[in-house]
Amino acid sequence: MNNTISTKYCVEEAISKKIIKYYKYDNFNNIEEIGIGNFGRVFRANYKNSQHYLALKSFFNFNEFTLEKIVRELTADVRQMTAG
């Protein structure tokens, strides 16, 4: 199994096990762009009628390289949340 298939499988598995939450875009409102980077744009938005903001990321080119970067970022976030 090559790395791309393995990465994609890991993400799909994490979504199916509810480790990563998947939300449909049309459930968000008050969407406002707050940043732009090398890989895409970052937005803040409210989920449904909540008053709490969440971050949404939109990628310029969603490909294997981008997917691997997402997995690395999520892995680092999980490690940080479970540390100490």
C-alpha distances in whole Angstrom, upper triangle without the diagonal:
4,7,8,7,6,10,11,10,12,15,15,15,18,20,20,21,24,23,23,26,25,29,30,32,35,35,36,40,42,39,40,38,38,36,34,31,29,26,29,31,32,35,36,37,39,37,39,43,42,43,40,38,35,32,31,28,28,26,27,24,21,18,14,17,19,16,15,19,20,17,19,22,22,21,24,26,25,26,29,30,29,31,34
4,6,6,6,9,10,11,12,15,16,16,18,20,21,22,24,23,22,25,25,28,29,30,34,35,35,38,40,37,37,35,35,33,31,28,26,23,26,29,30,33,35,36,38,36,38,42,41,42,39,37,33,31,29,26,26,23,24,21,18,15,11,13,16,14,12,16,17,15,17,20,20,19,22,25,24,25,28,29,29,30,34
4,6,5,6,9,10,10,12,14,15,16,18,20,21,22,20,20,23,23,26,27,28,32,32,33,36,37,34,34,32,32,30,28,25,23,20,23,26,27,29,31,33,35,33,36,39,38,39,36,34,30,28,26,23,23,20,22,18,16,13,9,10,13,11,9,13,14,12,13,16,17,16,18,21,21,21,24,26,26,27,31
4,5,5,6,8,10,11,12,14,15,17,18,20,21,20,18,21,20,23,24,25,29,30,30,33,35,31,32,30,30,28,26,23,21,18,20,23,24,27,29,30,32,31,33,37,36,37,34,32,28,26,23,21,20,17,19,15,13,10,6,8,11,8,8,12,12,11,13,16,16,16,19,21,21,22,25,26,26,28,32
4,6,5,6,9,10,10,12,14,15,16,18,20,19,18,20,20,23,24,25,29,29,30,33,35,32,33,32,32,30,28,26,24,21,23,25,26,29,30,31,33,31,33,37,36,38,35,33,29,27,25,22,22,19,21,18,15,12,9,12,13,11,11,14,14,13,15,18,18,17,21,22,22,23,26,27,27,29,33
4,6,5,6,9,10,10,12,14,15,16,18,17,16,19,19,23,24,26,29,30,30,34,35,33,34,32,32,30,28,26,24,21,23,26,26,29,30,31,32,31,33,36,35,37,34,32,28,26,24,22,22,21,22,19,16,14,11,13,14,11,10,14,14,11,13,16,15,15,18,20,19,20,23,24,24,26,29
4,5,5,6,9,10,11,13,14,15,17,15,14,17,17,20,22,23,27,27,27,30,32,29,30,28,28,26,25,22,21,18,20,22,23,25,27,28,29,28,30,33,32,34,31,28,25,23,21,19,19,17,19,17,13,11,8,10,11,7,6,10,10,7,10,13,12,12,15,17,16,18,21,21,22,24,27
4,5,5,6,9,10,11,12,14,15,14,13,15,15,18,19,21,24,24,25,28,30,28,29,27,28,26,25,23,21,18,19,22,22,24,26,26,28,26,28,32,31,33,30,28,24,22,20,18,18,16,18,15,12,10,8,11,11,7,8,12,11,9,12,14,13,14,17,18,18,20,23,23,24,26,30
4,5,5,6,8,10,10,12,14,13,13,15,15,19,20,22,25,26,27,30,32,30,31,30,30,29,28,26,25,21,23,25,25,26,28,28,29,27,29,32,32,34,31,29,25,24,22,20,21,19,22,19,16,14,12,14,15,11,11,15,13,11,14,16,15,15,18,19,18,20,23,23,23,26,29
4,6,5,6,9,10,10,12,11,11,14,14,18,20,22,25,25,26,29,31,29,30,29,29,28,27,25,24,21,22,24,23,25,26,27,28,26,28,31,30,32,29,27,23,22,21,19,20,19,22,20,16,15,13,14,14,10,10,13,11,9,12,14,12,11,15,16,14,16,19,19,19,22,25
4,5,5,6,9,10,10,9,8,11,11,14,16,18,22,21,22,26,28,25,26,25,26,24,24,22,22,18,19,21,20,22,23,23,24,22,25,28,27,28,26,24,20,19,17,16,17,16,19,17,14,13,12,14,12,9,10,12,9,7,11,12,10,11,14,15,14,16,19,19,19,22,26
4,5,5,6,9,10,10,9,11,10,14,15,18,21,21,22,26,28,26,28,27,28,27,26,25,24,21,21,23,22,23,24,24,25,22,24,28,27,29,27,25,21,20,18,18,18,18,21,19,15,15,14,16,15,11,13,15,13,11,15,16,13,15,18,18,17,20,22,21,22,25,28
4,5,5,6,8,8,9,11,12,16,18,21,23,23,24,28,30,28,30,30,30,29,29,27,27,24,24,25,25,26,26,26,26,24,26,29,28,30,27,26,23,22,21,20,21,21,24,22,19,18,16,19,18,14,15,17,15,12,15,17,14,14,18,18,16,18,21,20,20,23,27
4,6,5,6,5,5,8,10,14,17,19,22,21,22,26,28,26,28,27,27,27,26,25,25,22,23,23,22,23,23,23,23,21,23,26,25,27,24,23,20,19,18,18,20,20,23,22,18,18,17,18,17,13,14,16,13,10,13,14,11,11,15,14,12,15,18,17,17,20,23
4,5,5,6,5,6,7,10,13,16,19,18,19,23,25,23,25,25,26,26,26,25,25,22,22,22,21,21,21,21,21,18,20,23,22,25,22,21,18,18,16,17,18,19,22,21,17,18,17,19,17,14,15,17,13,12,16,15,12,14,17,16,14,18,20,18,19,22,26
4,5,8,8,9,9,13,15,18,20,19,21,25,28,26,29,29,29,29,29,29,29,25,25,26,25,25,25,24,24,20,22,25,24,27,25,24,21,21,20,20,21,22,25,24,20,21,20,22,20,17,18,20,17,15,19,19,16,17,20,19,17,20,23,21,21,25,28
4,6,8,9,11,14,17,20,23,21,23,26,29,28,30,30,30,30,30,30,30,27,27,27,26,26,25,25,24,21,23,26,24,27,25,24,21,21,21,21,23,24,27,26,23,23,22,23,22,18,19,21,18,15,18,19,15,16,19,18,15,18,20,18,18,22,25
4,5,6,8,11,15,18,20,18,19,23,25,24,26,27,27,27,28,28,28,25,25,25,23,23,22,21,20,17,19,22,21,23,21,20,18,18,18,19,21,22,26,25,22,23,22,23,21,18,19,20,16,15,18,17,14,15,18,16,14,17,19,17,17,21,23
4,6,10,13,16,19,21,20,20,24,26,24,26,26,26,26,26,26,26,23,23,24,21,22,21,21,21,18,21,23,22,24,21,20,17,17,17,18,20,21,25,24,21,22,21,21,19,16,17,17,14,12,15,14,10,11,14,12,10,13,15,13,14,17,20
4,6,10,13,15,18,17,17,21,23,21,23,23,23,23,23,22,23,20,20,20,18,18,18,18,18,16,19,21,20,22,19,18,14,14,14,14,16,18,21,21,18,19,18,19,17,14,15,15,12,11,13,12,9,11,14,12,11,14,16,14,15,19,22
4,7,10,12,15,13,14,18,20,19,21,21,22,22,23,23,24,21,20,19,17,17,16,16,15,13,15,18,16,19,16,15,12,13,12,14,16,18,21,21,18,20,20,21,18,16,18,18,14,14,16,15,12,14,17,14,13,17,18,16,18,21,24
4,7,9,12,11,12,16,19,17,20,20,21,21,22,22,23,20,19,18,17,16,16,15,15,12,14,17,17,19,17,16,13,13,11,12,14,16,19,19,16,18,19,20,17,15,18,18,14,14,18,16,14,16,19,17,16,20,21,19,21,24,27
4,6,9,7,9,12,15,14,17,18,19,20,21,22,24,20,18,17,16,14,14,12,12,9,11,14,14,17,15,14,11,12,10,12,13,16,19,20,17,20,21,22,19,17,20,20,16,17,20,18,16,19,21,19,19,23,23,21,23,27,29
4,6,6,8,11,15,13,17,18,20,21,21,23,24,21,18,17,16,15,15,13,12,10,11,14,15,18,17,16,13,13,11,13,13,16,18,19,17,20,22,23,20,18,22,21,18,20,23,21,19,22,24,22,22,26,26,25,27,30,33
4,5,6,9,12,10,13,14,17,18,19,20,22,19,16,15,14,12,12,10,11,9,10,14,15,17,16,14,12,12,9,11,11,14,16,18,16,20,22,23,19,19,22,21,18,20,23,21,20,23,25,22,23,27,27,26,28,31,34
4,5,8,11,11,14,16,19,21,21,23,25,22,19,17,16,14,14,11,11,9,9,12,14,16,16,15,14,14,12,14,14,17,19,21,20,23,25,27,23,22,26,25,22,24,27,25,23,27,28,26,27,30,30,28,31,34,37
4,7,11,11,14,17,19,21,22,24,26,23,21,19,17,14,13,10,9,6,5,9,11,13,13,13,12,13,12,15,15,19,22,23,22,25,27,28,24,23,26,25,22,24,26,24,22,26,27,24,25,28,28,26,29,32,34
4,7,7,11,13,15,18,19,22,24,22,18,16,14,11,9,6,6,5,5,8,9,11,11,10,9,11,9,13,14,17,20,22,21,24,26,27,23,23,26,24,21,23,25,23,21,25,26,23,24,28,27,25,28,31,33
4,5,9,12,14,17,19,22,25,23,20,16,14,11,9,6,5,7,6,8,9,10,11,10,11,12,11,14,15,19,21,24,23,27,29,29,26,26,28,27,24,26,28,25,24,28,28,25,27,30,29,27,30,33,35
4,6,10,12,15,18,21,24,23,19,16,14,10,8,5,6,9,9,10,10,10,11,9,11,12,12,15,16,19,22,24,24,28,30,30,26,27,29,27,24,27,29,25,25,28,28,25,27,30,29,27,31,33,35
4,7,9,12,14,18,20,19,15,12,10,6,6,4,7,10,11,12,13,12,12,9,10,9,9,11,12,16,18,21,21,24,27,27,23,23,26,24,21,24,26,23,22,26,26,23,26,29,27,26,30,32,34
4,6,9,12,15,18,18,14,10,9,5,5,6,10,13,15,15,15,14,13,10,11,10,10,11,12,16,17,21,21,25,27,26,23,24,26,24,21,25,26,22,23,26,26,23,26,29,27,26,30,32,34
4,6,8,12,15,14,11,7,6,4,6,9,13,15,18,19,18,17,16,12,12,10,9,10,10,13,14,18,19,22,25,24,20,22,24,21,19,23,23,20,21,25,24,22,25,27,26,26,29,31,33
4,7,11,14,14,11,8,6,5,7,10,13,16,19,20,19,17,15,12,11,9,10,10,12,14,16,19,20,23,25,24,20,22,23,20,19,22,22,19,20,23,22,20,23,25,23,24,27,28,30
4,7,11,11,9,6,5,7,9,13,16,19,22,23,22,20,18,15,14,10,10,10,11,12,13,17,18,21,23,21,17,20,21,18,17,20,20,17,19,22,21,19,23,24,23,23,27,28,30
4,7,8,6,4,6,9,12,15,19,21,24,26,25,24,21,18,16,12,12,9,9,10,10,14,15,18,20,18,15,18,19,16,16,19,19,16,19,22,21,20,23,25,24,25,28,29,31
4,6,5,6,8,12,15,18,22,23,26,28,27,26,24,20,18,14,13,10,10,9,10,12,14,16,18,15,13,16,16,13,14,17,17,14,17,20,19,18,22,23,22,24,27,27,30
4,6,9,11,15,18,21,24,26,29,31,30,29,27,23,20,17,15,12,11,9,8,10,12,14,15,12,10,14,15,12,13,16,16,14,17,20,19,19,23,24,23,25,28,28,31
4,7,10,13,17,19,23,23,26,29,28,28,25,22,19,15,13,9,8,6,6,7,9,11,12,10,7,11,12,9,10,14,14,13,15,18,18,18,21,22,22,24,27,27,31
4,7,10,14,16,20,21,23,26,25,25,23,19,16,13,10,7,5,4,5,8,9,12,15,13,10,13,15,12,12,16,16,14,16,19,19,19,22,24,23,24,27,29,32
4,7,10,13,17,18,21,23,22,22,20,16,14,10,8,6,5,7,8,11,12,16,18,17,13,15,17,15,14,17,18,15,17,20,20,19,22,24,23,24,27,29,31
4,7,10,14,15,18,20,19,18,16,12,10,7,6,5,6,9,11,14,14,18,20,18,15,16,18,15,13,17,17,14,15,19,18,17,20,22,21,21,25,26,29
4,6,10,12,15,17,16,15,13,10,8,6,5,6,8,11,14,17,17,20,22,21,18,19,21,18,16,19,20,17,17,21,21,18,21,24,22,22,26,27,30
4,7,10,13,14,13,12,10,6,6,5,6,9,11,15,17,20,20,23,25,24,20,21,23,20,18,21,22,18,18,22,21,18,21,24,22,21,25,26,28
4,7,9,10,9,9,8,5,5,7,7,11,13,16,19,22,21,25,27,26,22,22,25,23,20,22,24,20,20,23,23,20,22,25,24,22,26,28,30
4,6,7,6,6,6,5,6,9,10,14,16,19,22,25,24,27,29,29,25,25,27,25,22,24,26,22,21,25,25,21,23,26,25,23,26,28,30
4,6,6,8,8,7,7,10,10,14,16,20,23,25,23,26,28,28,25,24,26,25,21,23,25,22,20,24,24,21,22,25,24,22,25,28,30
4,6,9,10,10,11,14,14,17,19,22,25,27,26,29,31,31,28,27,29,28,25,26,28,26,24,27,28,25,25,29,28,26,28,31,33
4,7,9,11,12,15,16,20,22,25,28,30,29,32,34,34,31,30,32,31,27,29,31,28,26,29,30,26,27,30,29,27,29,32,34
4,5,8,10,13,15,19,21,25,28,30,29,32,33,33,30,29,31,29,26,27,29,26,24,27,27,23,24,27,26,23,26,29,30
4,7,10,13,15,19,22,25,28,31,30,33,34,34,30,30,32,30,26,28,29,26,24,28,27,24,25,28,26,23,26,29,30
4,7,10,13,17,20,23,26,28,27,30,32,31,27,27,29,26,23,25,26,22,21,24,23,20,21,24,22,20,23,25,26
4,7,10,13,16,20,23,25,24,27,29,28,24,24,26,23,20,22,23,20,19,22,22,18,20,23,21,19,23,24,26
4,7,10,13,17,20,22,21,24,25,24,21,20,22,20,17,19,20,16,15,19,18,15,17,20,18,17,20,22,25
4,7,10,13,16,19,18,21,22,21,17,17,19,17,14,16,17,14,13,17,17,14,16,19,18,17,20,22,25
4,7,10,13,16,14,18,19,19,15,15,18,16,13,16,17,14,14,17,18,15,18,21,20,19,22,25,27
4,6,10,12,11,14,16,16,12,12,15,13,10,14,15,12,13,16,17,15,18,20,20,20,23,25,28
4,7,9,9,13,15,15,11,12,15,13,12,15,17,15,15,19,19,18,21,23,23,23,26,28,31
4,6,6,9,12,11,8,10,13,11,10,14,15,14,15,18,19,19,21,24,24,24,27,29,32
4,6,9,13,12,9,12,15,13,13,17,18,17,19,22,22,22,25,27,27,28,31,32,35
4,6,9,9,7,10,13,12,12,15,17,17,18,21,22,22,25,27,27,28,31,32,36
4,7,8,6,7,10,10,10,13,15,15,16,19,20,20,22,24,25,26,28,30,34
4,6,5,6,9,10,11,12,14,15,17,18,20,21,23,24,26,27,29,30,34
4,5,5,6,9,10,11,12,14,15,16,19,20,21,23,24,26,27,29,32
4,5,5,6,9,10,11,13,14,15,17,19,20,21,23,25,26,27,31
4,5,5,6,9,10,11,12,14,15,17,18,20,21,23,25,26,29
4,5,5,6,9,10,11,12,14,15,17,18,20,21,23,24,28
4,5,5,6,9,10,11,12,14,15,17,18,20,21,22,26
4,5,5,6,9,10,11,12,14,15,17,18,20,21,25
4,5,5,6,8,10,11,12,14,15,16,18,20,24
4,5,5,6,9,10,10,12,14,15,16,18,22
4,6,5,6,9,10,11,12,14,16,16,20
4,5,5,6,9,10,11,12,14,15,19
4,5,5,6,9,10,10,12,14,18
4,5,5,6,9,10,11,12,16
4,5,5,6,9,10,11,14
4,5,5,6,9,10,13
4,5,5,6,9,12
4,5,5,6,10
4,6,5,8
4,6,8
4,7
4
